[in-house]
């Protein structure tokens, strides 16, 4: 096993653990129909929504999701080209 395979594996594990932690830290959105009806009251505070902790958690979750996806694709292509040699 080469050093870069170990590095990619470690990065995949770290990224997956971070995604799990970030998803578990987010609040659930079980408002359902009552949230859709009462959701109009939240539009007044909508401009500060991007600065809230919940928005930052969602943003980091998306970022680490993309990083995990790219690392997984890279690992798959690396494995495919290493086997063909």
Phi, psi and omega in degrees: 000129182278166183294325182287332175292320177294317180298315179295320177298317178295318179296322177296318179294314180298316180296319180293322177294319178296320178297316179299314181296316181295321179293319180291335180282340182284149178280148179283156180245070182265025184294325178064219183291324179296327177289328178289324180285314182275000183294340179296334180288339182275351183291335178297325181265010185296332183289336178265003183295326182292340182261001182283163179294324180296320179292323179292321176297318179296320180295314179293326177297317178296318181297312180290333174295317178293319178298317178297318179297315181294318178297321179295317177297317179299318179296320179294314178294322178297315179295320180295320181282331179286325179288326182287344180285000000 
